[in-house]
């Protein structure tokens, strides 16, 4: 775990023997662990230039490119990752791990049949490869073959009974099938915040409200800042006409705050125009998987990684607004403020919706406070198109009382909205042939 000392040692080895490909490969591995991905890519490429048939370096390069592509939504880097895995398997035809990685890229590209061929090749080489069985199960689930997915996940559990990711995936499949009891039995075998929240949701779906309240009381002690639990607890409190038992952020909808860029920048219209122009030069993905964007484009969430001058200014504006949000609301006796992150670490991404585009109702479970900055809004909107809608309902929760709190805000250019990350929000679909362009951000949880 002494990564800096490891870097020094590998650099020393490379200085003594400049053609030492293995040293550069190992150096890349350390940089990857440190999330210094650009330096890792350089090190792997150096290893490959010294030893072109170095299959492990090709695979490691592919893994790093794949990781970066998942952040940046850069399809070119995804293609480069695929090329690296292809090189690895051509050099080493029995390289099961590289075939598995190749399958993951193909799956992300939507090439499901090709992905399945790659996964099956990995399994042929290494029949006890539980990770591949997990990936095949996920692919079958995406194809709607739920029973086949369950069968495949169970094969993985025979090989590795405590494989947490497989239990989580089985929980999701059973939940999709409506078998909430079976789903909960698997979520309860996973020791993380997401699965604890999923288990709680299953109990709510089953209508076991006494058990539901007992689970919440347990989670208050074990996971006092679980954003997804906070969302469900708030909704259930309204639906069951009871006190919100999870005091992370009660009445979250009352904490929505509004501001505008012009409060921070003198020539706000020019500033917004420059930011918008810069954003449209970013790498986009159309309707990226595992995100709420429908009918639109989304960048990765690393806008403030090596920011331009304007983005640095925008980052500082967000930090000021977060401090204002805290100062206005900190007197509330809630865990949102008690556990407020000590460092204002902000993730930000750009979304461009076109005609028919919208955001489905969602929360930000890895955030603390979330926000939206409106760069381009719908002029003369029809039926609240492009507006943001806040509410307590999401994730398909069963509704007992439809009269739960809701709030709609119709933005104009330069508007900023901040709200607790546990609050469900969505975008009302764009009707006209116009664009709605925003930067969304999260103050990241420090837990």
C-alpha positions in Angstrom: 0.0 0.0 0.0 3.0 2.4 0.0 2.2 3.6 -3.5 4.6 6.6 -3.7 7.5 4.3 -2.6 6.4 1.8 -5.3 6.6 4.5 -7.9 10.1 5.4 -6.9 11.2 1.8 -7.0 9.8 1.1 -10.5 11.2 4.4 -11.8 14.6 3.4 -10.4 14.3 0.0 -12.1 13.5 1.7 -15.4 16.4 4.2 -15.1 18.8 1.3 -14.6 17.3 -0.7 -17.4 15.4 1.6 -19.8 14.0 -1.3 -21.9 12.5 -3.0 -18.8 8.9 -3.3 -20.1 7.7 -5.1 -16.9 8.8 -2.1 -14.8 6.7 0.3 -16.9 3.7 -2.1 -16.7 4.0 -2.3 -13.0 4.3 1.5 -12.8 1.1 1.8 -14.8 -0.6 -0.5 -12.3 0.4 1.9 -9.4 -0.8 5.0 -11.3 -4.1 3.2 -12.0 -4.5 2.5 -8.3 -3.8 6.2 -7.6 -6.5 7.2 -10.2 -3.7 8.9 -12.2 -5.1 7.5 -15.4 -3.3 9.6 -17.9 0.1 8.6 -16.4 -1.0 5.0 -16.2 -1.9 5.0 -20.0 1.5 6.5 -20.8 3.3 3.8 -18.7 1.4 1.0 -20.4 2.0 2.4 -23.8 5.7 2.6 -23.0 5.7 -1.0 -21.9 4.0 -2.0 -25.1 6.4 0.0 -27.3 9.3 -1.9 -25.6 7.6 -5.3 -25.8 4.8 -5.3 -28.4 3.7 -8.9 -27.5 3.2 -8.0 -23.8 -0.4 -9.3 -23.5 -0.8 -8.2 -19.8 0.2 -4.6 -20.6 -2.4 -4.5 -23.5 -5.0 -5.8 -21.1 -4.1 -3.3 -18.4 -4.2 -0.5 -20.9 -7.6 -1.6 -22.0 -8.9 -1.7 -18.4 -7.6 1.9 -17.8 -9.1 3.2 -21.0 -12.4 1.5 -20.1 -12.4 3.1 -16.7 -11.7 6.6 -18.2 -14.4 6.1 -20.8 -16.9 5.3 -18.1 -16.3 8.7 -16.6 -15.9 10.8 -19.7 -18.6 9.1 -21.9 -15.9 9.1 -24.6 -16.9 6.5 -27.2 -13.5 6.8 -28.9 -11.8 5.7 -25.7 -14.2 2.8 -25.4 -13.2 1.7 -28.9 -9.5 2.1 -28.0 -10.1 -0.1 -24.9 -11.7 -2.8 -27.2 -8.7 -2.6 -29.5 -6.4 -3.2 -26.5 -8.3 -6.2 -25.4 -8.3 -7.6 -28.9 -4.5 -7.2 -29.0 -4.2 -9.0 -25.7 -6.3 -12.0 -26.9 -4.5 -12.2 -30.2 -1.2 -12.4 -28.4 -2.5 -14.8 -25.7 -5.5 -16.8 -27.0 -6.1 -18.4 -23.6 -6.3 -15.0 -21.8 -9.7 -15.4 -20.1 -9.6 -12.1 -18.3 -9.0 -10.2 -21.5 -12.0 -11.9 -23.2 -14.1 -11.0 -20.1 -13.0 -7.4 -20.4 -13.7 -7.4 -24.1 -17.2 -8.7 -23.4 -17.9 -5.8 -21.0 -16.9 -3.2 -23.6 -19.1 -4.9 -26.3 -22.0 -5.0 -23.8 -21.6 -1.2 -23.1 -21.6 -0.6 -26.9 -24.9 -2.4 -27.2 -23.4 -5.3 -29.1 -24.9 -7.9 -26.8 -24.5 -11.0 -29.1 -20.8 -10.2 -29.6 -20.4 -9.6 -25.9 -22.0 -13.0 -25.1 -19.5 -14.7 -27.5 -16.6 -13.0 -25.7 -17.9 -14.0 -22.3 -18.5 -17.6 -23.4 -14.9 -17.7 -24.7 -13.6 -16.6 -21.3 -15.8 -19.3 -19.6 -14.5 -21.9 -22.1 -11.0 -21.1 -21.1 -11.8 -20.8 -17.4 -14.9 -22.8 -16.5 -14.9 -21.7 -12.8 -14.7 -18.0 -13.7 -17.6 -16.7 -11.4 -17.1 -13.1 -12.5 -17.9 -14.0 -16.1 -21.0 -15.8 -15.0 -22.0 -12.7 -13.2 -21.5 -10.6 -16.4 -23.4 -13.1 -18.5 -26.3 -12.9 -16.0 -26.3 -9.2 -16.3 -26.4 -9.4 -20.1 -29.3 -11.9 -20.0 -31.1 -9.5 -17.6 -30.7 -6.7 -20.1 -32.2 -8.9 -22.8 -35.2 -9.5 -20.5 -34.3 -13.2 -20.1 -34.8 -13.0 -16.3 -35.1 -16.8 -15.6 -32.0 -17.5 -17.6 -30.2 -14.7 -15.7 -31.3 -16.2 -12.4 -30.0 -19.6 -13.4 -26.6 -18.1 -14.5 -26.2 -16.1 -11.3 -27.0 -19.2 -9.2 -24.1 -21.0 -11.1 -21.8 -18.2 -10.0 -22.9 -18.6 -6.4 -22.2 -22.3 -6.5 -18.6 -21.3 -7.3 -18.5 -18.3 -4.9 -21.4 -18.4 -2.4 -20.5 -15.0 -0.8 -20.1 -13.1 -4.1 -21.8 -9.8 -3.0 -22.3 -8.4 -6.5 -24.1 -11.6 -7.7 -26.4 -11.4 -4.7 -27.1 -7.8 -5.5 -27.8 -8.6 -9.1 -30.1 -11.5 -8.2 -31.9 -9.1 -5.9 -32.5 -6.7 -8.8 -33.8 -9.5 -11.1 -36.2 -10.9 -8.5 -37.4 -7.3 -7.8 -38.0 -6.8 -11.5 -40.0 -10.1 -11.5 -42.1 -8.8 -8.5 -40.7 -11.5 -6.1 -39.8 -9.0 -3.4 -39.3 -11.7 -0.7 -36.7 -13.5 -2.8 -35.1 -10.1 -3.8 -34.8 -9.1 -0.1 -33.2 -12.4 0.8 -30.4 -11.6 -1.6 -30.0 -7.9 -0.8 -29.7 -8.8 2.9 -26.5 -10.8 2.0 -24.8 -7.6 0.7 -23.2 -5.3 3.2 -23.5 -1.9 1.5 -25.8 1.2 1.5 -27.5 0.5 -1.9 -28.5 -3.0 -1.0 -29.7 -2.0 2.5 -32.0 0.6 0.8 -33.2 -2.0 -1.8 -34.0 -4.4 1.0 -36.0 -1.7 2.7 -37.9 -1.0 -0.5 -38.8 -4.6 -0.9 -40.3 -4.6 2.6 -42.3 -1.5 1.7 -43.5 -3.1 -1.6 -44.6 -6.2 0.4 -46.7 -3.9 2.7 -44.9 -5.2 5.8 -45.0 -1.7 7.4 -44.1 -2.9 11.0 -41.0 -4.6 9.7 -40.3 -1.6 7.5 -40.2 0.7 10.5 -38.0 -1.8 12.4 -35.6 -1.8 9.4 -35.4 2.0 9.4 -34.7 2.1 13.1 -31.9 -0.3 12.6 -30.5 1.7 9.7 -30.6 5.0 11.7 -27.9 3.4 13.9 -25.9 1.6 11.2 -26.3 3.9 8.2 -27.4 7.4 9.3 -26.6 9.0 6.0 -28.1 6.6 3.4 -29.6 8.9 0.8 -31.8 6.3 -0.8 -33.2 5.2 2.6 -33.9 8.9 3.4 -35.9 9.3 0.2 -38.1 6.2 0.9 -38.5 7.1 4.6 -39.8 10.6 3.7 -42.3 9.1 1.2 -43.5 6.4 3.5 -44.0 8.9 6.4 -46.4 10.8 4.2 -48.1 7.7 2.8 -48.5 6.0 6.2 -49.3 9.2 8.0 -46.4 8.8 10.5 -43.4 10.7 11.6 -40.4 10.4 9.3 -38.3 7.9 11.3 -35.1 8.6 9.4 -34.0 12.2 10.4 -31.5 12.7 7.6 -33.5 15.3 5.9 -37.2 15.6 6.7 -39.3 18.0 4.6 -36.5 18.1 1.9 -38.8 19.8 -0.5 -38.8 22.9 1.8 -35.0 23.2 1.4 -35.1 23.8 -2.3 -33.3 27.1 -2.9 -33.0 29.4 -5.9 -30.4 31.8 -7.2 -28.9 33.1 -10.4 -25.5 33.4 -12.1 -26.0 37.2 -12.3 -25.6 37.3 -8.5 -22.0 36.3 -9.0 -20.9 37.5 -12.4 -21.2 41.0 -13.8 -21.7 40.1 -17.5 -23.7 36.9 -16.8 -25.1 36.6 -20.4 -21.6 36.6 -21.9 -20.4 34.2 -19.2 -23.2 31.8 -19.8 -22.7 31.9 -23.6 -19.0 31.1 -23.2 -19.8 28.2 -20.8 -22.4 26.9 -23.2 -20.0 27.1 -26.2 -17.4 25.2 -24.1 -19.8 22.5 -23.1 -20.8 21.8 -26.6 -17.2 20.9 -27.3 -17.3 18.1 -24.7 -17.6 14.4 -25.3 -21.3 13.3 -25.1 -23.1 10.0 -24.9 -26.7 9.7 -26.1 -29.1 8.3 -23.4 -26.2 6.8 -21.4 -27.0 3.6 -19.5 -27.7 3.8 -15.8 -28.6 7.5 -16.0 -31.9 9.3 -16.1 -31.4 11.1 -19.4 -34.0 10.2 -22.1 -33.9 12.0 -25.5 -30.7 13.8 -24.8 -26.9 13.8 -24.4 -24.8 13.7 -21.3 -21.1 14.1 -20.6 -19.2 12.4 -17.8 -19.2 13.9 -14.4 -15.6 15.2 -14.5 -16.2 18.8 -15.7 -14.1 20.2 -12.9 -11.2 17.9 -13.5 -8.5 20.3 -14.9 -11.2 23.1 -15.4 -10.9 26.0 -17.8 -10.9 29.6 -16.5 -14.7 29.8 -16.9 -15.3 26.4 -15.3 -13.1 27.3 -12.4 -15.2 30.5 -11.9 -18.3 28.3 -12.1 -16.9 25.9 -9.6 -16.3 28.8 -7.2 -19.8 30.1 -7.7 -21.2 26.6 -6.8 -19.1 26.5 -3.7 -20.4 29.9 -2.6 -24.0 28.8 -3.1 -23.4 25.6 -1.2 -22.0 27.7 1.7 -25.1 29.9 1.5 -27.3 26.8 1.5 -25.6 25.5 4.6 -25.7 28.8 6.5 -29.5 29.3 5.7 -30.5 25.8 6.8 -27.9 24.5 9.3 -30.1 25.3 12.3 -32.3 22.5 11.3 -31.7 19.5 13.6 -31.1 17.0 10.8 -28.2 14.7 9.8 -27.8 16.4 6.5 -26.2 19.3 8.4 -24.7 17.3 11.3 -22.6 15.2 8.8 -22.1 18.0 6.3 -18.9 17.1 4.2 -15.8 18.9 5.5 -14.5 19.3 1.9 -16.6 20.8 -0.9 -15.8 18.1 -3.5 -18.0 18.7 -6.5 -18.9 16.4 -9.4 -20.5 18.2 -12.4 -21.8 17.1 -15.8 -23.5 18.7 -18.8 -26.9 17.6 -20.2 -28.4 18.7 -23.5 -32.1 17.7 -24.1 -33.7 18.1 -27.5 -37.3 17.7 -28.6 -39.0 14.9 -26.6 -36.1 14.9 -24.1 -36.6 14.6 -20.3 -35.1 13.3 -17.1 -36.9 10.6 -15.3 -37.6 10.9 -11.6 -34.4 10.1 -9.7 -32.2 11.0 -6.7 -28.4 11.2 -6.4 -27.5 8.5 -3.9 -23.7 9.4 -3.9 -24.4 13.1 -3.5 -25.2 15.3 -0.5 -26.6 18.4 -2.0 -27.4 18.5 -5.7 -28.0 21.4 -8.1 -28.8 22.6 -11.6 -27.4 25.6 -13.5 -29.6 26.5 -16.5 -27.5 27.6 -19.5 -30.3 27.5 -22.2 -34.0 27.2 -21.3 -37.2 26.9 -23.3 -38.5 30.4 -24.2 -42.3 30.6 -24.1 -42.7 27.1 -22.7 -45.8 25.0 -23.4 -47.2 22.9 -20.6 -44.2 23.5 -18.3 -41.8 21.9 -20.8 -38.2 21.9 -19.6 -39.3 22.7 -16.0 -37.8 20.8 -13.0 -40.3 18.9 -10.9 -39.6 18.0 -7.3 -41.6 15.4 -5.3 -41.4 12.5 -2.8 -42.2 9.7 -5.2 -39.9 7.6 -7.3 -38.5 4.1 -7.9 -42.0 2.8 -8.5 -43.0 3.1 -4.9 -46.6 1.9 -4.3 -48.8 5.0 -3.8 -51.5 5.0 -1.1 -52.1 8.7 -1.0 -51.4 10.5 -4.3 -51.6 13.9 -2.6 -47.9 14.0 -1.6 -45.8 17.2 -1.8 -44.8 18.3 -5.3 -43.2 21.5 -6.6 -42.5 22.7 -10.2 -40.0 25.4 -11.1 -39.9 26.9 -14.6 -36.3 28.1 -15.1 -34.8 31.0 -17.1 -31.3 31.3 -18.4 -28.8 31.7 -15.5 -31.0 30.3 -12.8 -29.5 28.0 -10.2 -31.4 25.5 -8.0 -30.0 23.6 -5.0 -31.7 20.8 -3.1 -30.9 17.8 -0.9 -29.7 14.9 -3.0 -32.4 12.7 -1.4 -35.2 14.6 -3.1 -36.7 13.1 -6.2 -36.6 15.4 -9.2 -37.4 15.1 -12.9 -37.6 17.2 -16.1 -41.0 17.8 -17.8 -40.5 16.7 -21.4 -39.5 19.2 -24.1 -42.4 19.6 -26.5 -41.0 22.1 -29.0 -38.1 21.7 -31.4 -35.7 23.5 -28.9 -32.8 22.7 -26.7 -32.6 22.7 -22.9 -29.0 22.8 -21.7 -27.8 22.5 -18.1 -24.9 21.8 -15.9 -25.9 19.5 -13.0 -23.7 19.0 -10.0 -23.4 17.1 -6.7 -21.7 18.0 -3.5 -20.2 14.6 -2.9 -20.7 12.7 0.3 -17.6 12.3 2.4 -18.8 9.0 3.8 
